[in-house]
């Protein structure tokens, strides 16, 4: 064999074994094919509970978006509005807007993740936690409060009459009217409210379960009921029962003593900081901070019996105060409008210092409308009128809502 033939043979054998080894080491061709990128629908909000609400058509979304946006621009999101707004159906966002600042001094912009003070819309969540404790067999709707809170002085008050504002309790902001030595500088906690009720036994505004009397004291006491039954502070209990299971990651109960400087601030209509007062540490009636998107999650959960039984929601959504004629009523932590030949409308508005809020839940149409502002305005309340875009509800788009 000539030297040339030997050289060719060596090169051939080297190439053969080299290529064979590479073929063995090389991964399958499929490994080089990139996995398909699945784009998440950022306009769809969901919760980890079974829901049977159906999809929302693109045609429906487009038509309603135009109507909602036109209404928002004219009635809510004007030049002086500072806040957050959303409308969603079955978790699908039809329209949302975030305008202004959470802190006017630092010019920190409001975004979809910026928690604002819900004011009295917090009552809806406190009531839900109570209903969950009832579902778990740890409470009864007609149970006397003094069976949970020792020495609670009003013998006939029940869990129900706290929830529906028929206990007759005095508002804690009126306690100073009965106490000559009132200390206006002392920051009150929920336990201070209970201790003052025990010590002074303030006269009831109405006999228990005879009249509707909207009163923050009811929900301050309900927060203590939750703490006593659940065995943890209200902020932790609400997080574990509601916020965490629903993925409400931007929602929390405000701690007056540690978070005053870090939360979104509250402003008068003039833009001046509203500041704080001696009632700002009390929770249950207020002091939950949340976002419109998180409130969509909360609303979605109301359609799932995995979260709370249907019969308990039905108890919450019916009226309890008919001693006066009219269209307004109150359920268990929710307001309502009941008009002949109209669909019942369920909602809750809020106001605390410069914070105003409005939560509207249209149960027949699976719509939620949420407006929050940290600069005092009544424009948040106008959002209730959007209900007429979805059903036969007792409003008109050109009427003025002042509460």
C-alpha positions as CSV (number, residue, x, y, z in Angstrom):
1,X,0.0,0.0,0.0
2,X,1.4,3.4,-1.0
3,X,1.9,6.1,1.5
4,X,-0.9,8.1,-0.2
5,X,-3.4,5.3,0.3
6,X,-2.3,4.8,3.9
7,X,-2.8,8.5,4.6
8,X,-6.3,8.5,2.9
9,X,-7.3,5.4,5.0
10,X,-6.2,7.1,8.3
11,X,-8.1,10.3,7.4
12,X,-11.2,8.3,6.5
13,X,-11.1,6.2,9.7
14,X,-10.6,9.4,11.9
15,X,-13.5,11.1,10.2
16,X,-15.8,8.1,10.5
17,X,-15.2,7.6,14.3
18,X,-15.2,11.3,15.0
19,X,-18.5,11.9,13.2
20,X,-20.0,8.7,14.8
21,X,-19.0,10.0,18.3
22,X,-20.5,13.4,17.6
23,X,-23.7,11.7,16.5
24,X,-23.9,9.8,19.7
25,X,-23.2,12.9,21.9
26,X,-25.5,15.2,20.0
27,X,-29.0,15.7,21.4
28,X,-32.0,15.0,19.3
29,X,-33.0,17.7,16.8
30,X,-36.1,18.4,18.8
31,X,-34.0,19.6,21.7
32,X,-32.9,22.5,19.5
33,X,-36.5,23.5,18.7
34,X,-37.5,26.4,21.1
35,X,-40.6,25.7,23.2
36,X,-43.6,27.7,22.0
37,X,-44.0,31.0,23.8
38,X,-47.5,31.2,25.4
39,X,-48.5,34.8,25.9
40,X,-50.4,35.4,29.1
41,X,-53.6,37.4,28.7
42,X,-52.8,40.4,31.0
43,X,-56.4,41.5,30.8
44,X,-57.8,38.3,32.3
45,X,-57.8,38.0,36.1
46,X,-58.5,34.7,37.8
47,X,-58.6,33.0,41.2
48,X,-57.7,29.4,42.2
49,X,-61.3,28.3,42.7
50,X,-63.7,26.7,40.3
51,X,-65.7,29.2,38.3
52,X,-68.3,28.6,35.6
53,X,-68.7,32.1,34.2
54,X,-67.8,31.6,30.5
55,X,-65.7,33.7,28.1
56,X,-66.4,37.3,27.1
57,X,-66.6,37.9,23.4
58,X,-64.3,40.4,21.7
59,X,-67.4,42.2,20.3
60,X,-68.9,42.7,23.8
61,X,-65.5,43.9,25.2
62,X,-65.0,46.5,22.4
63,X,-68.6,47.9,22.6
64,X,-68.6,48.2,26.4
65,X,-65.0,49.5,26.5
66,X,-66.0,52.5,24.4
67,X,-69.1,53.3,26.5
68,X,-67.2,52.9,29.7
69,X,-64.2,55.0,28.6
70,X,-66.6,57.8,27.4
71,X,-68.3,57.8,30.8
72,X,-65.1,57.7,32.7
73,X,-63.5,60.6,30.8
74,X,-66.6,62.7,31.3
75,X,-67.6,61.8,34.9
76,X,-64.7,60.4,36.8
77,X,-61.2,60.8,35.2
78,X,-61.3,64.5,34.8
79,X,-58.3,66.8,35.4
80,X,-58.6,66.9,39.2
81,X,-59.1,63.1,39.7
82,X,-56.4,61.1,41.4
83,X,-57.2,57.4,41.7
84,X,-57.7,54.0,40.2
85,X,-60.6,52.5,38.2
86,X,-61.6,49.2,36.7
87,X,-64.6,47.4,35.1
88,X,-64.4,43.7,34.5
89,X,-66.8,40.8,33.5
90,X,-66.0,37.2,34.5
91,X,-62.5,38.4,35.3
92,X,-61.9,40.0,31.9
93,X,-61.0,43.6,32.1
94,X,-63.2,45.8,30.0
95,X,-61.5,49.0,31.0
96,X,-59.1,50.3,33.6
97,X,-57.2,53.5,34.3
98,X,-54.7,54.7,36.9
99,X,-54.2,58.5,37.2
100,X,-52.2,60.6,39.6
101,X,-49.9,59.9,42.5
102,X,-49.9,57.9,45.7
103,X,-47.7,60.5,47.3
104,X,-47.9,64.1,46.0
105,X,-44.5,65.0,47.6
106,X,-42.5,62.3,45.9
107,X,-44.7,62.2,42.8
108,X,-44.9,58.4,43.0
109,X,-47.2,57.4,40.2
110,X,-50.3,55.3,40.8
111,X,-50.1,51.9,39.0
112,X,-52.2,48.7,38.9
113,X,-50.1,47.5,41.8
114,X,-50.6,50.6,44.0
115,X,-52.8,49.8,47.1
116,X,-55.2,52.6,48.1
117,X,-57.3,53.0,51.2
118,X,-60.6,51.2,50.7
119,X,-62.3,53.1,53.5
120,X,-65.7,51.5,54.3
121,X,-65.4,49.0,51.4
122,X,-63.3,47.2,53.9
123,X,-66.5,46.2,55.6
124,X,-67.3,43.9,52.7
125,X,-64.2,41.9,53.4
126,X,-64.6,41.9,57.2
127,X,-68.2,40.5,56.6
128,X,-66.8,37.9,54.3
129,X,-64.4,36.7,56.9
130,X,-67.2,36.4,59.4
131,X,-69.2,34.3,56.9
132,X,-66.3,32.0,56.4
133,X,-66.0,31.4,60.1
134,X,-69.8,30.6,60.1
135,X,-69.2,28.2,57.2
136,X,-66.5,26.5,59.3
137,X,-68.9,26.1,62.2
138,X,-66.9,28.4,64.4
139,X,-69.6,31.0,64.6
140,X,-73.4,31.3,64.2
141,X,-75.1,34.2,62.6
142,X,-77.6,34.6,65.5
143,X,-74.9,34.0,68.2
144,X,-74.7,36.6,71.0
145,X,-71.6,38.7,70.9
146,X,-71.0,38.3,74.6
147,X,-70.5,34.6,74.1
148,X,-67.3,35.4,72.1
149,X,-66.1,38.7,73.8
150,X,-66.3,38.4,77.6
151,X,-68.0,41.2,79.4
152,X,-69.4,42.8,76.2
153,X,-72.1,44.9,77.8
154,X,-75.0,44.7,75.4
155,X,-76.8,41.4,76.0
156,X,-78.9,41.3,72.9
157,X,-76.3,42.2,70.2
158,X,-75.8,39.3,67.8
159,X,-73.2,38.7,65.0
160,X,-76.0,39.5,62.6
161,X,-77.0,42.8,64.1
162,X,-73.4,43.9,63.9
163,X,-73.1,42.9,60.3
164,X,-76.4,44.6,59.2
165,X,-75.9,47.7,61.4
166,X,-79.0,47.0,63.5
167,X,-77.2,46.7,66.9
168,X,-77.9,50.3,67.9
169,X,-74.3,50.9,69.1
170,X,-73.0,54.5,69.2
171,X,-70.3,55.4,66.6
172,X,-66.9,55.5,68.3
173,X,-66.4,59.0,67.1
174,X,-69.3,60.0,69.4
175,X,-67.8,58.5,72.6
176,X,-66.2,61.8,73.4
177,X,-69.7,63.3,73.7
178,X,-70.4,61.1,76.7
179,X,-67.0,61.5,78.4
180,X,-66.1,64.9,79.8
181,X,-62.4,63.9,80.3
182,X,-62.0,62.6,76.8
183,X,-58.3,62.6,75.6
184,X,-58.3,63.8,72.0
185,X,-54.7,62.9,71.5
186,X,-54.9,59.3,72.4
187,X,-54.8,57.0,69.4
188,X,-57.5,54.4,69.9
189,X,-57.3,50.7,69.0
190,X,-60.1,48.2,68.6
191,X,-59.5,47.0,72.2
192,X,-59.8,50.6,73.4
193,X,-63.2,50.8,71.7
194,X,-64.3,47.6,73.5
195,X,-63.0,48.7,76.8
196,X,-64.8,52.0,76.6
197,X,-68.0,50.2,75.8
198,X,-67.5,48.0,78.8
199,X,-66.6,50.9,81.1
200,X,-69.2,53.5,80.1
201,X,-72.0,51.4,78.7
202,X,-73.0,54.2,76.4
203,X,-76.8,54.4,75.7
204,X,-77.8,52.7,72.5
205,X,-79.0,54.9,69.7
206,X,-81.7,52.3,69.0
207,X,-82.9,49.1,70.7
208,X,-81.2,46.1,69.1
209,X,-82.6,44.9,65.8
210,X,-85.3,47.7,65.5
211,X,-83.6,50.2,63.2
212,X,-80.8,50.5,60.7
213,X,-78.1,52.7,62.1
214,X,-74.9,52.7,60.0
215,X,-72.0,52.6,62.5
216,X,-68.3,51.9,62.3
217,X,-68.3,50.5,65.9
218,X,-70.1,47.4,64.6
219,X,-67.3,46.4,62.4
220,X,-64.6,47.4,64.9
221,X,-66.2,44.8,67.2
222,X,-66.5,42.3,64.4
223,X,-62.8,42.5,63.9
224,X,-62.3,41.5,67.5
225,X,-64.8,38.6,67.1
226,X,-62.6,37.4,64.2
227,X,-59.5,37.7,66.3
228,X,-61.1,35.8,69.2
229,X,-62.5,33.0,67.1
230,X,-59.6,32.6,64.6
231,X,-56.9,33.0,67.2
232,X,-54.8,35.5,65.4
233,X,-54.7,39.3,65.0
234,X,-57.2,40.6,62.5
235,X,-54.5,41.5,59.9
236,X,-53.1,38.0,59.9
237,X,-56.6,36.3,60.0
238,X,-57.9,38.3,57.0
239,X,-54.7,37.6,55.1
240,X,-55.0,33.9,55.7
241,X,-58.7,33.6,55.1
242,X,-59.1,36.0,52.1
243,X,-56.1,37.7,50.7
244,X,-53.7,34.8,50.3
245,X,-56.2,32.2,49.0
246,X,-57.3,34.6,46.3
247,X,-53.9,35.8,45.4
248,X,-54.6,39.4,46.5
249,X,-50.9,40.1,46.8
250,X,-51.2,43.9,46.8
251,X,-53.8,44.0,49.6
252,X,-53.2,44.3,53.3
253,X,-54.5,45.7,56.6
254,X,-52.9,49.0,57.5
255,X,-50.8,49.2,60.7
256,X,-51.0,52.8,61.9
257,X,-48.0,52.5,64.1
258,X,-45.5,51.2,61.5
259,X,-46.9,52.1,58.0
260,X,-47.9,55.7,58.1
261,X,-45.0,56.9,56.1
262,X,-45.0,54.1,53.5
263,X,-48.7,53.8,52.4
264,X,-50.4,55.9,49.9
265,X,-51.2,59.3,51.5
266,X,-54.6,60.9,51.8
267,X,-55.4,64.3,50.5
268,X,-58.1,67.0,50.7
269,X,-59.7,68.2,47.5
270,X,-57.3,71.1,47.6
271,X,-54.3,68.7,47.4
272,X,-53.3,69.3,51.0
273,X,-52.3,66.2,53.0
274,X,-55.2,65.1,55.2
275,X,-53.0,63.8,58.0
276,X,-54.0,61.4,60.7
277,X,-56.3,61.4,63.8
278,X,-57.0,59.3,66.9
279,X,-59.3,56.9,65.0
280,X,-56.8,55.8,62.3
281,X,-55.6,52.7,64.1
282,X,-59.0,51.1,64.3
283,X,-59.6,48.3,61.7
284,X,-62.5,46.1,60.5
285,X,-64.6,49.1,59.5
286,X,-61.8,50.5,57.3
287,X,-58.0,50.3,57.0
288,X,-57.7,47.8,54.2
289,X,-55.6,48.9,51.4
290,X,-56.1,47.3,48.0
291,X,-56.1,47.7,44.2
292,X,-58.9,47.4,41.7
293,X,-57.3,44.3,40.2
294,X,-57.2,42.6,43.6
295,X,-60.8,43.6,44.2
296,X,-61.7,41.9,40.9
297,X,-60.2,38.7,42.4
298,X,-62.3,39.2,45.5
299,X,-65.4,39.6,43.5
300,X,-64.7,36.6,41.3
301,X,-64.5,34.5,44.5
302,X,-68.1,35.4,45.3
303,X,-69.2,33.2,42.4
304,X,-67.4,30.1,43.7
305,X,-68.9,27.8,46.4
306,X,-65.4,26.5,46.9
307,X,-64.7,29.8,48.6
308,X,-68.0,30.4,50.4
309,X,-71.3,28.5,50.2
310,X,-74.1,29.9,48.0
311,X,-76.6,30.0,50.9
312,X,-74.3,32.3,52.9
313,X,-73.9,34.7,50.0
314,X,-77.7,34.8,49.7
315,X,-77.9,35.7,53.4
316,X,-75.5,38.5,52.8
317,X,-77.2,39.9,49.7
318,X,-80.7,40.2,51.1
319,X,-82.1,43.3,52.9
320,X,-82.7,43.4,56.6
321,X,-84.1,46.9,57.2
322,X,-87.6,47.6,56.1
323,X,-88.9,49.8,58.9
324,X,-88.8,52.7,56.5
325,X,-90.0,52.7,52.9
326,X,-87.5,53.4,50.2
327,X,-85.1,51.8,47.8
328,X,-82.0,51.7,50.0
329,X,-81.2,48.7,52.2
330,X,-78.3,46.9,53.8
331,X,-77.4,43.2,53.9
332,X,-74.5,41.6,55.7
333,X,-71.6,44.0,54.8
334,X,-73.2,45.2,51.6
335,X,-75.5,48.0,50.5
336,X,-78.3,47.6,48.0
337,X,-80.8,49.4,45.9
338,X,-84.2,47.6,45.5
339,X,-86.6,49.2,43.1
340,X,-89.8,47.7,41.6
341,X,-89.3,46.3,38.1
342,X,-85.5,46.8,38.4
343,X,-82.7,44.4,39.1
344,X,-81.3,44.7,42.7
345,X,-78.0,46.5,42.8
346,X,-75.4,45.5,45.4
347,X,-72.5,47.9,46.2
348,X,-70.6,49.6,49.0
349,X,-69.2,53.1,49.1
350,X,-66.4,54.3,51.3
351,X,-65.1,57.6,52.7
352,X,-62.3,58.1,55.2
353,X,-60.4,61.4,55.4
354,X,-59.5,62.1,51.8
355,X,-60.0,58.6,50.6
356,X,-63.2,57.6,48.8
357,X,-64.1,54.3,47.2
358,X,-66.9,52.5,45.4
359,X,-67.3,48.7,44.9
360,X,-70.3,47.6,42.7
361,X,-71.0,44.0,42.1
362,X,-73.7,43.1,39.5
363,X,-74.6,39.6,40.4
364,X,-77.0,38.9,37.6
365,X,-74.4,40.1,35.0
366,X,-71.2,39.0,36.7
367,X,-69.8,42.5,36.4
368,X,-67.6,44.3,39.0
369,X,-66.9,48.1,39.0
370,X,-64.2,49.5,41.4
371,X,-63.2,53.1,41.8
372,X,-60.8,54.4,44.5
373,X,-59.3,57.8,45.1
374,X,-56.9,59.1,47.7
375,X,-57.7,62.7,47.0
376,X,-61.2,63.7,48.2
377,X,-63.9,63.5,45.6
378,X,-67.4,62.1,45.1
379,X,-66.6,61.1,41.5
380,X,-65.8,57.6,42.6
381,X,-69.5,57.2,43.5
382,X,-70.5,58.0,40.0
383,X,-69.2,54.6,38.9
384,X,-72.4,53.0,40.2
385,X,-74.3,54.5,37.2
386,X,-72.3,52.3,34.9
387,X,-74.5,49.5,36.0
388,X,-77.1,50.6,33.4
389,X,-74.8,49.6,30.6
390,X,-75.2,46.0,31.7
391,X,-78.8,45.6,32.9
392,X,-82.0,47.1,34.1
393,X,-80.6,48.8,37.2
394,X,-82.1,51.7,39.2
395,X,-79.8,54.5,37.9
396,X,-79.5,56.7,34.9
397,X,-76.2,57.8,33.4
398,X,-76.9,61.5,33.8
399,X,-78.0,61.4,37.5
400,X,-75.8,62.6,40.3
401,X,-74.8,60.3,43.1
402,X,-73.7,62.0,46.3
403,X,-73.2,59.2,48.9
